[in-house]
Amino acid sequence: MSTGKLTIDLSALAANWRALDALCSGETGAVVKADGYGLGVAEVCRALARAGARKFFVAVAEEGAAVREALGPGPLISVMSGHMDGDSALLRAHDLTPMISSIDQMLRHVERTPRQSFGIQLDSGMNRLGLEPDEWAALRDIAIRQMPVMVMSHLACADDPDHDMNARQLRVFKEMTAGIDVPRSLAATGGILLGREWHFDLARPGIGLYGGLPFAQARTVVALDLPVIQVRDVHPGETVGYSNTWTAERPSRIATLAAGYADGLIRAMGSRARVHHGETACPVVGRVSMDLIAADITGLAREPEALSILGPHQSVDDLAEAAGTTGYEILTALGDRYARTYLK
């Protein structure tokens, strides 16, 4: 096989959902946007539904249609971009629930899909999506009479438990939703870990389901093994890769691996990343190119057929740290060239 092997452990995904659900004081949904964080939305949704999830969140209506196709009728599928112009037919055809984030969206929804369920998204301080406090004050009574399925907001700094923004947003959300008899949702993965005061009626974990921080107790969901195309001897003073960024200081054995930034292995990780052969770490050397990565395997007793870049010895967050990014980007960038295997 000349492409990398991406193994997705759906049993670990389900276990992570159950572990986060056990922490929640209310119901637990699941965020499955961006093709199930890059892992395949149909397989991801079905595994989470088998685990017990009944409410799913996507970014746009087209993603919601794919989730409905995978799950069939019944589960709630919420679209966090709300009711965009051109969405009405998709919302009706696939029974999707837009999370309304502006007065214009509310008017569009009432005019074009008056019998379609909806939710309300409030801006509690992140300044990204949601009704501002003054907009909500003007719309609140009318919106509540239309019976939204939930009112939600999103935390900006939940990954940092000590950040004062968490308490500030909690206070604002409570003030904006005081006295309403509608299910409320504020917490994603980080908010769940902040404690029960942030949980309200429904939590919406995302990255923690897929094995990422801040859920440090998450089981590993993704493993990625890269085939070795070629192994060569490199003498002291010789260089490897574009722009001569790595120079051998000793006689070295260099393996060329079949993956690169076209496969989501971000160029910026460079020589800070590692690949593994069993317990042994081998440093990446030179620049990551479009289709190839080089690794120093001098310390191995024999030439490997493949090396692991994601798995129990290097998580998505470890690789993200090497690249100066987040585990979210590593997961959602995983390319289409990998041969995917789903473990159930």
DRENBA-341740 format. One record per residue: x, y, z of N, C-alpha, C in turn; residue in one letter. Coordinates in steps of 0.001 Angstrom, whole numbers, plus 500000, padded with zeros to 6 digits. Layout:
# DRENBA-341740
XYZXYZXYZA
...
END
This chain:
# DRENBA-341740
500852498801500000500000500000500000500883501243500000M
500586502189499099501435503374498979500862504590499674S
499695504467500297499116505583501049499085505241502531T
498994506280503341498924506073504777497643505372505196G
497688504740506348496533504036506890496010504804508094K
494801505326507963494143506071509034493140505152509716L
493380504873510996492500503991511757491694504822512741T
490375504685512683489466505473513517488717504511514426I
488942504657515717488382503742516712487033504279517181D
485969503779516581484631504251516929484218503836518332L
484773502738518838484461502349520215485067503344521194S
486259503875520881486866504912521726486066506210521644A
485598506545520449484745507725520282483509507616521154L
482850506466521106481644506260521918481965506303523404A
483103505726523787483504505751525201483747507176525668A
484335508009524823484557509410525189483226510137525370N
482252509849524491480937510478524665480308510044525986W
480381508761526296479779508278527539480474508880528756R
481797509045528691482539509625529817482144511085530029A
481992511842528953481579513238529091480112513326529517L
479300512433528997477884512399529407477758512150530908D
478625511295531440478579510997532881478925512213533729A
479665513161533164480036514372533898478930515423533882L
477987515288532948477009516346532716475795516204533637C
475275517333534043474082517328534879472812517286534056S
472907517587532759471753517525531878471993516547530750G
471389516815529611471544515964528444472856516279527732E
473371515308526983474613515488526245474370515233524766T
474679516218523939474611516066522497475993515769521940G
476205516131520683477507515895520049477674516852518876A
478850517450518788479191518310517651479892517448516605V
479342517430515392479863516552514330480137517343513058V
480361518624513185480628519469512024481955519067511364K
482206519679510189483446519449509441483685517966509191A
482627517300508691482707515869508381483101515056509603D
482441515338510727482776514623511959484220514861512342G
484617516155512362485993516557512676487006515832511786Y
486618515643510524487521515045509559487525513537509528G
486718512878510358486807511424510500485709510661509761L
484797511374509101483718510724508370482417510843509125G
481557511765508712480401512115509529479405510971509645V
479223510162508611478240509086508695478635508064509751A
479885507622509722480346506632510698480356507215512104E
480812508466512228480881509124513536479482509274514135V
478536509775513346477173510000513861476512508698514293C
476671507676513482476045506408513838476630505835515118R
477948505949515294478567505452516529478074506227517741A
477961507553517602477492508369518716476013508110519012L
475225507884517981473809507557518205473668506229518928A
474497505245518564474459503962519276474850504140520739R
475752505099521014476166505350522392475096506057523200A
474162506739522510473074507397523227472820508841522858G
473626509438521988473420510836521593472153510965520762A
471385512014521041470148512252520302470073513670519736R
471055514494520052471090515857519532472477516107518929K
472484516543517675473723516704516922473825518135516402F
475060518629516325475306520009515914476275520040514747F
475896520809513719476739520986512542476915522481512300V
477835522822511378478090524232511111477119524805510094A
476835524045509028476024524566507924474962523541507530V
473966524012506798472821523161506461473230521956505621A
474190522123504720474616521003503887475174519866504739E
475894520209505812476371519177506738475204518504507441E
474204519289507789473039518731508448472314517720507577G
472257517988506261471620517049505344472356515708505337A
473691515761505395474476514521505420474241513745506713A
474109514460507829473843513794509105472465513149509089V
471470513864508547470121513290508477470119512038507601R
470846512067506505470920510894505641471517509708506389E
472504509990507249473151508912508000472270508376509118A
471513509253509775470772508868510981469305508570510747L
468741509123509692467310508961509483466510509892510384G
465181509729510413464335510630511195464509510420512695P
464227511490513438464239511373514892465193512320515578G
466520512105515486467451512958516226467349514424515808P
467569515310516756467616516740516484468962517069515836L
468930517799514735470156518230514056470115519748513973I
470995520384514736471018521844514833472117522422513944S
471775523484513226472691524148512297473150525450512938V
474429525534513301474896526661514109475093527946513312M
475119527867511978475170529105511193473794529741511062S
472768529069511582471430529633511568470715529407510251G
469799530295509927469012530201508693469580531182507687H
470497530689506839471114531525505815470205531607504596M
470384532674503824469627532819502588469964531646501669D
468964530940501206469182529764500379469090528458501129G
468958528508502448468899527284503265467503526688503402D
466469527438503085465109527049503476464724525667502975S
465032525370501717464638524071501155465361522931501863A
466645523115502165467400522083502880466857521876504275L
466527522969504954465998522860506315464697522064506330L
463826522354505360462548521638505297462737520178504904R
463545519957503870463666518601503320464315517633504298A
465190518154505171465953517264506052465637517486507529H
464584518249507792464136518492509167465296518970510039D
465907520072509620467037520653510340466570521838511174L
467283522084512256466909523126513204467976524216513223T
467719525354512579468723526422512576468791527127513925P
470003527479514326470201528257515542470257529736515140M
469151530425515315468993531789514831469933532726515580I
470702533540514812471702534394515464471535535878515143S
470465536247514455470234537663514152468748537895513930S
468351539158513986466947539503513719466596539175512280I
467500539431511340467245539099509942466994537604509766D
467783536759510455467559535321510353466212534927510941Q
465820535567512028464527535256512635463390535588511667M
463465536745511020462438537126510056462411536164508878L
463593535799508388463669534860507266463037533528507640R
463319533074508856462807531776509282461288531796509399H
460760532824509990459309532917510181458586533047508842V
459186533778507909458540534001506614458622532766505706E
459755532053505727459977531006504726459732529592505256R
459940529400506546459743528059507116459016528187508451T
457794528693508443457112529032509703456821527836510600P
456768526638510041456474525458510867457724524660511211R
458892525191510843460146524485511082460690524836512472Q
461216523834513183461796524096514500463015525005514368S
463340525695515443464508526585515463465013526709516888F
466232527174517008466799527546518293467321528967518213G
467734529483519348468255530846519430469706530790519905I
470546531546519225471938531668519638472184533085520147Q
472726533191521357472997534482521985474493534750522045L
474865536000521908476262536395522103476452536821523553D
477144535992524319477396536308525727478773536933525936S
479439537326524852480717538013524993481797537580524026G
481557536531523239482574536058522296482649536927521042M
481546537629520731481499538503519554481808537750518272N
481108536620518098481287535824516888479938535556516244R
479086534800516904477723534555516433476750534795517568L
475539535201517224474499535311518238473908536697518355G
472707536732518901472024538002519154472713538748520280L
472948540036520059473485540908521108472393541157522150E
472780541551523365471769541759524415470634542687524021P
470937543778523290469850544694522923468947544093521851D
469534543325520912468718542630519918467818541590520589E
468379540869521531467634539839522234466498540462523042W
466755541605523645465707542276524407464526542643523516A
464826543050522273463764543434521345463017542221520799A
463705541090520680463148539911520025462651538852520999L
463082538938522233462913537835523177461469537356523301R
460539538225523597459166537804523851458550537157522618D
458822537756521440458287537202520195458887535824519939I
460206535705520110460888534439519839460417533341520784A
460268533655522052459869532638523030458465532125522743I
457591533005522251456226532569521911456231531573520756R
457274531632519920457393530696518803457951529339519241Q
458299529213520521458748527945521123460045527399520501M
461172528086520698462450527537520236462807526264520993P
463566525378520349463929524116520998465002524325522057V
465775525409521926466800525720522929467293527135522716M
467951527653523745468699528904523657470130528586524050V
471089528961523193472472528581523431473405529775523307M
474588529606523856475682530532523629476972529721523653S
478100530384523401479364529658523260480453530356524074H
481224529562524809482292530087525650483564530332524842L
484201531453525096485407531824524349486681531233524929A
486730530996526244487989530655526906487864529439527818C
486946528534527500486698527393528388487906526468528499A
488796526475527494489998525642527579490947526107528680D
490756527319529159491565527869530250490649528054531458D
490612527071532375489641527116533480489764528349534358P
490949528949534421491157530089535307490867531429534642D
490495531421533396490250532681532695488972533324533217H
489033534615533502487870535289534070486732535444533064D
487011535203531794485961535281530788484895534213531016M
485274533087531575484310532012531811483209532451532768N
483592533039533875482603533516534843481799534678534278A
482448535532533492481756536683532916480666536219531947R
481012535259531078480011534774530129478887534010530824Q
479227533262531858478198532563532620477197533557533198L
477699534643533763476823535659534350475936536298533273R
476539536644532128475770537284531054474706536331530511V
475070535062530329474112534084529804472947533902530772F
473244533833532047472173533724533031471263534939532985K
471840536131532868471041537352532818470165537376531566E
470726536956530427469986537007529167468872535968529107M
468991534898529867468000533814529803467151533707531059T
467285534654531953466526534593533202465021534600532916A
464313533678533566462852533677533496462264532993532273G
463084532404531415462516531728530249462415530228530519I
461373529630530009461147528194530206461502527462528911D
462795527545528545463320526936527317464640526256527678V
464922525071527168466217524439527450467380525357527055P
468408525360527909469560526232527678470823525391527493R
471747525919526681472998525221526398474128526231526312S
475184525997527084476347526885527081477657526130526878L
477744524899527370479027524213527475479299523293526294A
480509523415525742481083522392524878482033521564525756A
483060520959525166483939520098525974484538520852527152T
485144522009526883485776522768527960484789523213529013G
483587523614528573482571524040529528482096522914530421G
482014521700529879481656520542530707482656520391531844I
483933520556531522484985520352532519485062521493533531L
484468522643533210484448523751534174483589523437535391L
482562522620535207481706522274536342480240522420536016G
479412521921536914477973521810536663477279523148536481R
477825524220537024477167525515536875477088525934535411E
478002525431534578478035525771533159477201524803532305W
476688523726532895476084522671532096474684523003531600H
473861523616532407472471523905532080471765522626531610F
470919522737530575470084521588530194470740520668529171D
471648521216528374472250520447527289473696520881527084L
474606519907527051476012520170526714476286519660525308A
477284520283524651477560519982523251479049519681523060R
479547518540523551480980518269523389481348518081521923P
482558518552521603483108518369520275484463517684520346G
485515518468520495486881517945520383487161516813521366I
486585516853522554486822515792523531486339514433523065G
485320514413522203484837513145521670485890512467520816L
486713513296520166487649512791519168489053512577519723Y
489175512679521048490450512399521696491314513606521954G
490747514822521828491549516029521959491383516737523284G
492359517585523598492302518445524782491200519484524597L
490597519921525729491079519799527109490627518542527857P
490021517575527187489589516356527866490770515392527935F
491585515583528961492832514831529068492610513334529275A
491436512952529764491152511539530020490571510828528793Q
490495511533527666489904510935526471490723509753525973A
490028508775525464490699507663524806491143508081523411R
492241507494522933492756507808521609491805507273520547T
491402508143519635490453507767518594491161507521517254V
492230508273516988492842508267515665494261507712515726V
494577506826514798495953506364514569496267506535513095A
497474506985512793497881507195511410499267506611511197L
499338505620510324500598504953509994500970505280508556D
502234505678508357502702506119507049503681505100506473L
503447504629505252504350503644504668505711504251504322P
506738503451504473508093503854504095508291503527502613V
508599504556501826508829504354500398510268503918500132I
511187504538500851512602504308500576513421504615501813Q
514544503901501975515506504180503043516871504375502393V
517585505408502839518897505684502254519905506045503340R
521148505841503024522243506278503888522595507716503547D
522746508528504581523136509929504405524419510160505205V
525416510707504555526725510898505180526788512230505919H
527674512353506901527831513638507605528092514771506615P
527367515868506838527497517024505960526487517051504833G
525814515920504529524784515915503505523467516441504087E
522627516940503205521365517539503631520184516703503147T
519027516976503741517791516278503388516693517304503134V
515998517160502010514800517944501752515057519313501167G
513932520013500929513996521347500341514783522322501217Y
515534523192500539516245524332501149517333523916502136S
517697522607502136518830522150502966518665522525504434N
517458522360504966517227522800506345517752521814507385T
518093520587506976518644519613507925519928519034507353W
520946519023508181522252518502507782522650517376508714T
523052516258508151523467515115508965524770515426509705A
524770515130510998525978515316511804526697513994512048E
526113512905511588526666511564511767526176510712510604R
526762509559510370526186508654509379524748508317509789P
523787508528508896522366508429509253521621507575508247S
520558506942508750519626506220507903518337507036507857R
517930507428506657516786508320506481515693507588505711I
514512507544506299513345506940505661512468508036505062A
512024507801503837511084508703503182509686508101503279T
508731508889503823507379508412504128506369509009503156L
505344508227502846504349508618501846503226509431502459A
503500510700502795502480511651503232503135513016503327A
502334514056503286502861515407503385501752516387503699G
502004517662503389500997518652503773499732518541502933Y
499782517895501770498552517633501016497658516641501741A
498219515926502705497477514943503494497148515465504889D
497331516768505092496984517366506369498102517372507394G
499306516932507014500447516957507928501173518278507717L
500824519205508559501097520618508335502604520890508234I
502969521651507225504371521947506935505096522562508126R
504362523357508902504990524070510014505523523158511100A
505076521890511145505563521009512224507039520701512060M
507529520636510820508957520456510553509616519411511422G
510804519716511861511606518758512631511208518684514098S
510178519418514502509700519300515886508827518069516078R
508359517487514988507491516310515073508317515033515161A
507641513978515566508258512654515652507350511646514965R
507951510567514500507200509374514109507696508245514999V
506918507184515087507249506112516030507274504757515342H
508206503940515797508221502520515453508135501773516775H
506934501319517108506726500771518441506940501863519478G
507804501593520431508088502560521497509154503571521112E
509816503394519982510956504217519616510526505414518780T
510894506603519242510609507834518512511728508121517527A
511332508528516321512290508888515273511988510321514837C
512953511211514879512677512601514528512416512800513039P
511443513651512749511254514126511376512420515050511051V
512948514925509833514089515759509435513759516483508137V
514286517688508007514018518483506819512589518985506784G
512245519574505675510919520149505527509890519092505145R
508696519269505653507558518486505176507211519016503784V
507148518146502804506778518573501457505341518134501158S
504893518347499936503485518098499620503085516641499852M
503950515721499454503593514307499494504541513449500315D
505594514033500884506655513241501496507142513859502798L
507549512977503702508196513365504953509418512469505114I
510497513038505647511688512243505936511854512098507438A
512329510934507871512549510669509298513884509962509476A
514555510306510563515844509692510904515587508394511673D
515869507265511044515618505960511673516927505266512048I
517976506058512233519287505486512545519233504601513787T
518401504956514736518353504215515989517577502921515935G
516944502609514812516161501375514715517043500197514324L
516726499030514857517517497826514571517246497305513162A
516075497617512615515755497144511272514893498192510561R
514838498063509252514059499008508475512565498708508618E
511775499688508962510330499460509131509600499559507802P
508453498911507732507587499066506568506712500308506686E
506452500728507913505632501914508161506029502515509502A
505717503796509674505962504491510932504691505231511331L
504462505323512626503244505942513149503481507419513449S
502579508274512965502682509695513294501560510151514234I
500468509379514307499407509611515287499051508282515927L
498838508307517221498509507087517934498777507248519410G
498979506159520127499155506246521585500402507000522012P
501424507094521133502673507762521517502739509210521059H
501845509622520181501796511018519727500356511358519369Q
499743512172520220498336512521520040498196513644519023S
496949513934518677496712515064517778497201516367518404V
497139516472519716497604517689520376499123517763520426D
499793516615520550501256516604520472501709517089519096D
501091516553518068501461516948516713501110518413516469L
499975518841517020499582520239516889500589521165517561A
501096520776518717502098521594519406503346521746518548E
503753520672517883504924520747517009504690521710515855A
503434521790515392503100522639514247502666524039514654A
502574524301515959502134525612516422500669525878516147G
499843524816516247498420524978515984497623524214517034T
496426523778516701495573523069517653495217521689517112T
494790520816518020494347519493517611493179519547516649G
492330520583516753491216520745515828491715520784514379Y
492775521564514153493276521720512785493902520428512279E
494615519729513152495211518459512739494125517479512311I
493081517336513117492012516389512797491282516760511513L
490851518004511418490006518384510292490785518507508988T
492124518513509055492940518599507847493310517234507273A
493014516158507985493407514832507504492818514587506115L
493670514186505190493303514185503782492538512964503331G
492130513006502070491322511944501481492153510791500941D
493484510932500902494286509876500294494533508695501228R
494268508897502509494510507787503451493485506666503241Y
493951505452503423493040504287503473492454504241504871A
491150504371504970490507504482506286489956503136506748R
490217502844508020489678501652508661488943502088509915T
487705501617510067486899501955511234486812500740512147Y
487216500941513403487121499890514415485856500089515216L
485034499073515311483771499184516039483815498423517349K
END
